[in-house]
Amino acid sequence: MAFKVTKAKSAFLYYQSTHLKTIKNTLDLSMGAAMTELSSRWKALSKEGRAKYFSMEAEDRERFNKESIEADADAYRVQVAKRELLTAKEGETKSSRGARSRIAAERSAAESKRQAAKERVLATTDPEILAERQRIKDEKRREVKERQNKRKEEENALKQRHAKLDKVAKAQSAKRLEYLLGQSSIFGKLKLGQGSANGDEKGEAEGGDKKEEGSDGEYHPHHRDEETKSKKPSRATSKSKKKKVEKAPIPEGEGEEDEDGGMDDHVFLTRQPREIKFGTMKPYQLEGLNWMIHLAEKGLNGILADEMGLGKTLQSI
């Protein structure tokens, strides 16, 4: 390893090391004031008085240059040795040279030494004592194995219990959903995608999922007023009369309700709106947006109850 070279000192440093302590103690000055006095005396010193310190500086500079040359040569030798260690010689492999070979040799020597010490201990120990030690070791191994098996059994039992709890929770959720759907026809229509929140419950109870169609094949909702329903002819009437009844004028305001509450057009987004340009909506955000659109079409209120940071504001906007 290259040795450290001490820096060369100047003539002023030699003068300072000789006179600074004397000036400080004689004049009873602080370190700053003593350095100021020392600097003024050095400037006032004659050329002959400085010659001594300049000669000391020249000797130290020569010493520094000599040590620097030796340090450079030593560093070069170290670099050459490292380069040789990194270069594979003839008959050597990557694992049989450099630090790896040294570490492998040290491990082999340590293992041989450990094995020799073990053999000496076994040769000088009573066989009964050795048998007792071996029995204790076997007993400890058996206890460890039993603890591991017991821990595995407990973990498996816990997993089975969690699976049962999850199954019960899913069943309870399904029951709650069925109960909610059974409380009002609105939720049933919303689940099946039929009608609107203002639809006729009587028509749903009688016909279920059945839709009324006119002779022209168009869908006619159930929420006509009682006057319009009373004007509809029986099924035994002719087709011409049916057409006349169905084309009868609808009271003011009913046509708009039919357009809003009917099943003619439904909006279902498969990708995010073009207005959202700075980012990409997650699939669950797009699903929530479609859910709110569906609620708006049905005339229902809804609440987004996601966790914080999942994009409820973006969906609402």
C-alpha positions in Angstrom: 0.0 0.0 0.0 1.3 3.4 -0.9 2.5 5.5 2.0 1.3 9.0 2.7 3.4 11.9 1.7 3.6 15.0 4.0 3.1 18.3 2.3 6.1 20.7 1.9 6.2 23.6 4.3 6.9 27.2 3.2 9.5 29.6 4.7 6.7 31.6 6.5 5.4 28.4 8.1 8.9 27.6 9.5 9.1 31.2 10.8 5.7 30.8 12.3 6.5 27.6 14.1 9.6 29.2 15.6 8.2 32.6 16.7 4.4 32.4 17.1 4.4 30.9 20.6 7.0 33.4 21.8 5.1 36.4 20.5 1.8 35.1 22.0 3.2 34.5 25.5 5.5 37.6 25.6 2.9 40.1 24.5 -0.1 38.2 26.0 -2.1 38.4 22.8 -4.9 36.4 21.4 -4.3 34.0 18.5 -5.6 36.4 15.9 -3.6 39.3 17.3 -0.5 37.2 17.6 -0.8 36.1 13.9 -1.1 39.8 12.9 2.0 40.7 14.8 3.8 37.7 13.3 2.9 38.7 9.8 4.0 42.3 10.3 7.4 41.1 11.7 7.8 38.7 8.7 7.2 41.6 6.3 9.8 43.7 8.2 12.4 40.9 8.2 15.5 41.5 6.1 16.6 39.3 3.2 19.4 37.9 5.2 17.1 37.1 8.1 14.7 35.2 5.7 17.5 33.3 4.1 17.6 30.7 6.9 13.9 29.9 6.5 14.1 29.8 2.7 16.9 27.2 2.9 14.7 25.1 5.2 11.9 25.4 2.7 14.2 24.2 -0.1 15.3 21.2 1.9 11.7 20.3 2.7 10.7 20.7 -0.9 13.5 18.3 -2.0 12.3 15.8 0.6 8.7 16.2 -0.7 9.7 15.6 -4.3 11.7 12.5 -3.3 8.8 11.0 -1.3 6.4 11.8 -4.1 8.5 9.9 -6.6 8.7 6.9 -4.3 4.9 7.1 -3.6 4.1 7.2 -7.3 6.3 4.2 -7.9 4.7 2.3 -5.1 1.2 3.1 -6.4 2.2 1.9 -9.9 3.4 -1.4 -8.4 0.1 -1.8 -6.6 -1.8 -1.1 -9.9 0.3 -3.7 -11.8 -0.3 -6.3 -9.1 -4.1 -5.7 -9.2 -4.0 -6.0 -13.0 -2.2 -9.2 -12.8 -4.7 -10.6 -10.3 -7.5 -9.7 -12.8 -5.7 -11.5 -15.6 -6.2 -15.2 -15.8 -2.9 -17.1 -16.2 -2.4 -20.3 -18.1 -4.2 -23.2 -16.5 -6.3 -20.9 -14.2 -10.0 -20.4 -14.1 -12.3 -17.7 -12.7 -12.8 -19.6 -9.5 -9.1 -20.6 -8.9 -7.4 -17.2 -8.9 -7.4 -13.9 -7.0 -9.6 -13.4 -3.9 -11.8 -16.4 -4.7 -8.9 -18.8 -4.6 -7.7 -17.2 -1.3 -11.1 -17.5 0.3 -11.5 -21.1 -0.9 -8.1 -22.0 0.6 -9.0 -20.3 3.9 -12.3 -22.1 4.1 -10.6 -25.4 3.3 -8.0 -24.9 6.0 -10.6 -23.9 8.5 -12.7 -26.9 7.7 -9.7 -29.3 8.0 -8.8 -27.7 11.3 -12.3 -28.1 12.6 -12.5 -31.7 11.5 -9.2 -32.5 13.2 -10.3 -30.9 16.4 -13.6 -32.9 16.3 -11.7 -36.2 15.8 -9.4 -35.5 18.7 -12.4 -34.7 21.0 -14.2 -37.9 19.9 -11.0 -40.0 20.5 -10.6 -38.7 24.1 -14.3 -38.7 25.1 -16.1 -41.6 26.8 -18.5 -43.5 24.4 -21.3 -43.3 26.9 -21.0 -39.5 27.0 -21.0 -39.4 23.2 -24.1 -41.6 23.1 -25.9 -39.3 25.6 -25.0 -36.2 23.5 -26.3 -37.9 20.4 -29.5 -38.8 22.2 -30.0 -35.2 23.3 -29.4 -33.9 19.7 -31.9 -36.4 18.3 -34.4 -35.4 21.0 -34.0 -31.7 20.1 -34.5 -32.4 16.4 -37.6 -34.4 17.1 -39.0 -31.5 19.2 -38.3 -29.0 16.4 -40.0 -31.3 13.9 -43.0 -31.7 16.1 -43.3 -27.9 16.6 -43.1 -27.3 12.8 -45.8 -29.9 12.1 -48.0 -28.4 14.8 -47.6 -24.9 13.3 -48.5 -26.2 9.9 -51.6 -27.9 11.2 -52.7 -24.7 13.0 -52.1 -22.6 9.8 -54.2 -25.1 7.8 -57.0 -25.0 10.3 -56.9 -21.2 10.3 -57.1 -21.2 6.5 -60.1 -23.5 6.5 -61.8 -21.4 9.2 -61.2 -18.3 7.1 -62.6 -20.0 4.0 -65.8 -21.0 5.9 -66.2 -17.4 7.2 -65.8 -16.1 3.6 -68.4 -18.5 2.4 -70.8 -17.5 5.1 -70.2 -13.8 4.4 -70.9 -14.3 0.7 -74.1 -16.1 1.5 -75.2 -13.4 3.8 -74.5 -10.7 1.2 -76.5 -12.6 -1.4 -79.4 -12.9 1.1 -79.3 -9.2 1.8 -79.3 -8.4 -1.9 -82.3 -10.6 -2.5 -84.1 -9.0 0.4 -83.4 -5.6 -0.9 -84.6 -6.5 -4.4 -87.8 -8.0 -2.9 -88.7 -4.8 -1.0 -89.5 -2.7 -4.1 -90.0 -3.3 -7.8 -87.7 -0.3 -8.5 -84.6 -2.3 -7.5 -85.8 -5.3 -9.5 -86.2 -3.2 -12.6 -82.8 -1.6 -12.0 -81.1 -5.0 -11.7 -82.8 -6.4 -14.8 -82.4 -3.2 -16.8 -86.2 -2.8 -17.4 -88.5 0.1 -17.3 -87.9 3.2 -15.1 -88.3 4.2 -11.5 -91.7 5.8 -12.5 -93.0 2.7 -14.3 -96.2 0.9 -13.6 -95.8 -1.6 -10.8 -99.0 -3.3 -11.7 -97.8 -4.1 -15.2 -94.6 -5.6 -13.8 -96.5 -7.8 -11.3 -98.8 -9.1 -14.1 -96.3 -9.4 -16.9 -92.9 -9.6 -15.1 -90.3 -9.2 -17.8 -92.9 -9.1 -20.6 -93.1 -5.9 -22.7 -96.1 -4.7 -24.6 -95.7 -4.3 -28.3 -98.0 -2.7 -30.8 -98.8 -4.0 -34.2 -95.9 -1.9 -35.6 -93.4 -3.8 -33.4 -92.5 -0.8 -31.2 -92.3 -0.9 -27.4 -95.1 0.9 -25.5 -94.4 1.5 -21.8 -97.0 0.9 -19.0 -97.1 4.3 -17.6 -99.9 5.7 -19.7 -102.6 7.4 -17.7 -105.8 5.6 -16.9 -107.7 7.5 -19.6 -105.5 6.1 -22.3 -105.6 2.6 -20.9 -109.4 2.7 -20.8 -109.5 3.6 -24.5 -107.4 0.5 -25.5 -109.7 -2.1 -27.2 -109.8 -5.8 -26.2 -107.7 -8.4 -27.9 -110.7 -9.6 -29.9 -110.9 -6.3 -31.8 -109.6 -6.0 -35.3 -106.1 -4.8 -36.2 -107.5 -1.6 -37.8 -109.2 -0.6 -34.5 -106.0 -1.3 -32.6 -104.0 1.0 -34.8 -106.6 3.8 -34.4 -106.5 3.4 -30.6 -102.7 3.4 -30.4 -102.5 6.4 -32.6 -104.9 8.4 -30.4 -103.5 11.7 -29.2 -101.6 11.5 -25.9 -102.2 14.1 -23.2 -99.7 16.9 -22.9 -96.5 15.9 -21.0 -97.0 12.2 -21.5 -94.9 12.0 -24.6 -91.9 13.5 -22.9 -92.2 11.1 -19.9 -92.3 8.2 -22.4 -89.1 9.4 -24.0 -87.3 9.9 -20.7 -88.5 6.7 -19.0 -88.6 4.3 -22.0 -86.0 1.7 -23.0 -85.3 3.2 -26.5 -81.8 4.5 -25.7 -79.3 3.5 -23.0 -75.9 5.0 -22.6 -73.1 2.5 -21.7 -69.5 3.7 -21.9 -66.8 1.2 -23.0 -64.1 3.8 -22.8 -63.6 7.1 -21.0 -65.2 10.3 -22.3 -63.2 12.5 -24.7 -63.4 15.4 -22.2 -61.0 13.6 -19.8 -57.7 14.3 -21.5 -55.2 14.3 -18.7 -55.2 10.7 -17.4 -56.8 7.3 -18.0 -59.8 6.1 -16.0 -59.5 2.8 -14.2 -62.0 0.0 -15.1 -63.7 0.3 -11.7 -64.1 4.1 -12.3 -65.7 3.5 -15.7 -68.0 1.0 -14.1 -69.0 3.5 -11.4 -69.7 6.1 -14.1 -71.9 3.7 -16.0 -73.7 2.9 -12.8 -74.5 6.6 -12.2 -75.6 7.1 -15.8 -78.0 4.1 -15.3 -79.3 5.6 -12.1 -79.9 8.9 -13.9 -81.8 7.2 -16.6 -84.0 5.4 -14.0 -84.6 8.6 -12.0 -82.9 7.2 -8.9 -80.5 8.6 -6.4 -77.2 6.9 -5.6 -74.1 7.3 -3.4 -70.5 6.5 -4.4 -69.0 5.0 -1.3 -65.5 4.1 -2.4 -62.5 4.5 -0.2 -60.5 7.8 -0.3 -58.3 8.4 -3.3 -60.2 6.1 -5.8 -61.5 8.8 -8.1 -65.1 9.6 -6.9 -64.7 13.3 -7.9 -63.6 12.4 -11.4 -66.6 10.0 -11.8 -69.0 12.6 -10.5 -67.6 15.4 -12.8 
